[in-house]
Amino acid sequence: MFTVYTLNSLNHKFIYVGMTENLNDRLVRHNKGYVSSTKLFAPFELIYTEKCESGQQAREREKFLKSTSGKRFLKSLIENKAHGIVR
């Protein structure tokens, strides 16, 4: 089982989308600065997760979330959270 996840930097305007088989370990690694692509933007909050049955399915969802439409969706989640709106 794979998880596609999205992180929002707490100190920078930066959204990261990734996939993993071990979400808890991956979050720790991001927040401790062990991931080179995100270490300058830590700490993070987890804003979105989606379970996928296969790595291929997870890659497709990750690719969508990194697209313009996917980023728009993720930014709306952040804005709604800031305004106390729960989806």
N, C-alpha and C positions, 0 to 999 in steps of 0.2 A: 504494500500500500504506500502510495506517495502522497505528499501534501504539497500543494502549491500555496505559497504564502506571500504576504505583502507586509513590509515594514515601513514605518514612517519615522524619520529622524526627529527626535525631540528638540534638537538644537539647530537644525538646518532645514532648508526647503529641499528635501530629498526623499524620494520613494524608491524602495528596492523590491523587486519581485524575484522570487527564486522558487526552487523545488527541492525537496529532501525526503528521505525515508525516516529521518529522526528529527522531528521538529524541535523538541526541547533542547537537544544538543546543539542544533544549528542556531537557535536563538541565543544561547549562551555564547557560542563562538562569535556571533555578530556583535553582541554587546560587550565582549571583552576585547574586541579589536583584532581577533585572529583571522578575519576574512579581509583580504587585501582590498577588495572592491568597496568595502563599506567602513573600514576602520576609521576613516577621517570623519564619519558622520554619526558615530555612536554617541549616545545611547539611542535605542529604538523602542517603539511600541509596535506590537503586532496589531494590524488593523483588518486583516482578511486572511482566511484560510479556506482551502477547498480540497477535499479528498479525491484522489484519482486511483483507479485500479491498476494502471500500468504507467511505466515511465513515459511511453509514447503519448498517452492521454495527458499526463502532467505537462510534458513539453508543449503540447498544443495549447493548453490553458495558459501556461506561462507566456507563450508567444502572444496570445490574445491580450493578456493583461499588460504587456509591454507595448502594445499598439496604441495608436491615438485614442481609439474607442475605449480600450481597457483602462488607459490612464485617466480618461475622463470619468469613468465609473469609479475608480479608486479615489480620485480627488473629491468626488461627490460624497463618498463615505466619510472622508476626513472632514469636509465642511459640515455634513450632517451631525457628526459627533461633536464638533465644536459648538453647534447650536442646540445640542441636546436632543436631536432627532434620532430615533432608533428605527432601523428598517427591519 
